[in-house]
Amino acid sequence: MTDWRDSLDGLPLESRLKALLVYELASDRVPGAPLEVTTSAVRAVATAEGLDPTQPWVGAAAARISALPAQAPVPSRV
C-alpha cells in the first residue's frame, strides 16, 4: 500500500496541512471502522475544513484509517 499522503502532491500548502488535520481528526474517531464509515467521516471533516471531499486523497486516507487497529472504548468515570 502506498502512503495516502502521496496523493497530496500538487495541492497548495494550506490544503495539504488541512488534509493532514482531517486525517488526524478522522483517525481519532473511526480507526478500524468499515471503509464506508471511514470514507463518510473523512468527507465530513474535509467539508468542515473547507476542502473538496471528492479529492483523491480522501479515499486513500479513508482506506488507511480503515486499516488501522480499532481502539477499545475508554471506560467512563462516574
Buried (B, 14 or more C-beta within 10 A) or exposed (E): EEEBBEBBEEBEEEBBEBBBBBBEBBBEBBBBBEEEBBBBBBBBBBEEBEBEBEBEBBBBBBBBBBEEEEEEEEEEEE
